[in-house]
């Protein structure tokens, strides 16, 4: 009986002291999960400048030289990894060659060209690899051995690809290769001549991405 009485007292003391012991124990801090980092968003209008080098084939000549200009476009990021866009560009150029014994033409110079293209890119955050293709034109001037000159505008197609990197919230840089086939056009030289014009170009460009913080790019 005495043991039962003492056991009851011990249980009562334990029940009274348990809340105080629990209060003295160190509390566990809540565990917070880090929010995922936002993915760069390519959607929006952009405009920029570019410069590059081109080379090509114009009948018996191999014109080559520098060019520079600007571009405008719009990107639409329709999944987390894929971007569709449209771009138009315009360049002033000196892609030329001459040959004092050239037949049928002795000189050729493309002094302006441009494109209107679609782009499809695959992105990993701020890096985009893309393919592109569409319409192309070039203004070209040729001369024959008699010094007779003529110029005209060629129309054709272009295709290529590039790599673009967004190095700041509103800025990107790109490296792009394009092949263009401008087709054949007739030139009124001493002897009327059809000239077929093709070029390859490599250019470096910088774009400003409009929208700023409203686009939540980061």
C-alpha positions in Angstrom: 0.0 0.0 0.0 2.8 2.3 0.9 4.5 1.6 -2.5 1.3 2.4 -4.4 1.0 5.7 -2.5 4.6 6.7 -3.3 4.2 5.8 -7.0 1.1 8.0 -7.2 3.0 10.9 -5.7 5.8 10.5 -8.2 3.4 10.4 -11.2 1.7 13.5 -9.9 5.0 15.4 -9.6 6.1 14.3 -13.1 2.8 15.5 -14.6 3.2 18.9 -12.9 6.9 19.4 -14.0 6.6 18.2 -17.6 5.4 21.5 -19.1 8.2 23.4 -17.4 10.8 20.9 -18.7 9.4 21.2 -22.2 9.5 25.0 -22.0 13.2 24.8 -21.1 14.1 22.7 -24.1 15.5 24.5 -27.2 12.9 25.1 -29.9 13.4 23.9 -33.5 13.5 26.7 -36.1 11.1 26.4 -39.0 12.6 25.0 -42.2 12.3 27.3 -45.2 12.8 26.1 -48.8 14.7 28.4 -51.1 12.5 29.8 -53.9 13.5 28.6 -57.3 15.5 31.1 -59.4 13.4 32.7 -62.1 14.3 31.7 -65.7 15.3 34.4 -68.1 12.4 35.4 -70.3 13.3 36.2 -74.0 9.8 37.4 -74.9 9.6 41.0 -76.3 10.8 43.4 -78.9 14.5 44.1 -79.5 16.7 46.3 -81.6 20.4 46.4 -82.2 23.5 46.8 -84.3 25.9 44.4 -86.0 29.1 44.2 -88.0 30.7 41.3 -89.9 32.6 39.9 -92.8 31.2 38.4 -96.0 32.5 36.4 -99.0 30.8 35.0 -102.1 30.6 34.1 -105.7 29.6 36.3 -108.6 30.3 34.5 -111.9 34.1 34.6 -112.4 34.8 36.7 -109.3 34.9 36.1 -105.6 33.8 39.2 -103.8 34.5 39.6 -100.1 34.6 42.4 -97.5 33.1 44.0 -94.5 29.6 45.2 -93.7 27.6 46.7 -90.8 24.1 47.7 -90.0 21.1 47.2 -87.7 18.3 44.8 -86.9 14.9 44.8 -85.2 12.8 41.8 -84.1 10.4 40.2 -81.7 10.8 37.0 -79.6 8.1 34.8 -78.2 9.1 32.2 -75.5 6.2 29.7 -75.9 7.7 27.0 -73.6 10.4 27.2 -70.9 13.0 26.1 -73.5 11.8 27.2 -76.9 11.7 30.6 -78.5 10.1 31.6 -81.8 11.0 35.0 -83.4 10.9 37.3 -86.4 13.8 39.5 -87.4 14.6 42.0 -90.1 18.0 43.5 -90.8 19.7 46.0 -93.1 23.4 46.3 -93.9 25.7 48.7 -95.8 28.5 46.7 -97.3 31.7 46.6 -99.4 31.7 43.0 -100.6 33.6 43.3 -103.8 36.2 41.9 -106.2 37.7 42.9 -109.5 39.8 41.3 -112.3 41.3 43.3 -115.1 41.0 40.2 -117.3 37.6 39.1 -116.0 35.0 37.7 -118.4 32.1 38.3 -118.6 32.4 40.8 -115.7 35.6 42.6 -114.5 34.2 43.9 -111.2 31.4 43.2 -108.8 30.3 45.0 -105.6 27.4 44.4 -103.2 26.9 47.7 -101.4 23.7 46.9 -99.5 21.7 43.8 -98.4 19.0 42.8 -96.0 16.9 39.9 -94.8 13.5 39.2 -93.2 13.7 35.9 -91.3 12.0 33.6 -88.8 14.0 32.2 -85.9 13.5 29.1 -83.8 15.7 28.8 -80.7 16.4 26.4 -77.8 17.3 28.2 -74.6 19.1 27.3 -71.4 18.3 30.3 -69.2 20.3 33.2 -70.8 21.8 31.2 -73.6 20.0 30.5 -76.9 21.0 28.4 -79.9 18.9 29.1 -82.9 18.3 28.3 -86.6 17.0 31.0 -89.0 15.8 31.4 -92.5 13.7 33.5 -94.9 13.8 36.2 -97.5 17.0 38.0 -98.7 17.9 40.8 -101.1 21.1 42.5 -102.2 21.9 45.6 -104.3 24.9 44.8 -106.6 26.9 46.7 -109.2 29.0 45.1 -111.9 31.2 46.4 -114.8 32.8 44.7 -117.8 36.2 45.1 -119.4 34.9 48.0 -121.5 34.0 50.0 -118.4 30.3 49.7 -118.9 28.5 49.5 -115.5 25.1 48.5 -114.4 23.5 47.8 -111.0 20.4 46.0 -109.9 18.7 44.4 -106.9 18.8 40.6 -106.5 16.1 38.8 -104.5 16.4 35.3 -103.0 16.6 33.3 -99.8 18.9 32.9 -96.8 19.4 30.3 -94.0 21.8 29.8 -91.1 22.1 29.8 -87.4 23.6 31.5 -84.4 24.3 31.7 -80.7 22.9 34.5 -78.5 23.7 35.3 -74.8 21.9 37.7 -72.6 24.7 39.2 -70.5 22.4 41.7 -68.7 18.7 42.1 -68.0 18.2 44.2 -71.2 21.2 43.3 -73.3 22.3 40.4 -75.4 25.1 39.6 -77.8 25.0 37.2 -80.7 27.3 35.5 -83.3 25.5 34.5 -86.5 26.3 32.8 -89.8 24.0 33.2 -92.9 24.2 31.7 -96.4 22.3 33.7 -99.0 21.4 32.8 -102.6 20.2 35.9 -104.3 19.5 34.3 -107.7 20.4 35.5 -111.1 19.7 38.9 -112.6 20.4 40.4 -116.0 22.8 43.3 -116.3 23.0 45.7 -119.3 26.7 45.6 -120.1 28.4 45.7 -123.5 27.0 42.2 -123.9 23.9 41.7 -121.7 24.9 39.3 -119.0 23.1 37.2 -116.4 25.0 37.4 -113.0 24.3 34.8 -110.3 25.1 36.1 -106.7 25.7 34.1 -103.6 27.2 35.1 -100.3 28.2 33.8 -96.9 28.4 36.1 -93.9 29.5 35.9 -90.3 28.5 38.8 -88.0 28.6 39.8 -84.4 25.6 41.8 -83.0 24.4 43.5 -79.8 20.7 43.8 -79.0 18.7 45.9 -76.5 15.7 44.0 -75.2 12.8 46.3 -74.5 10.5 45.9 -71.5 12.9 46.2 -68.5 11.7 45.1 -65.1 8.1 44.8 -66.4 9.2 41.6 -68.2 10.6 40.1 -65.0 13.6 38.8 -66.9 15.3 37.7 -63.7 
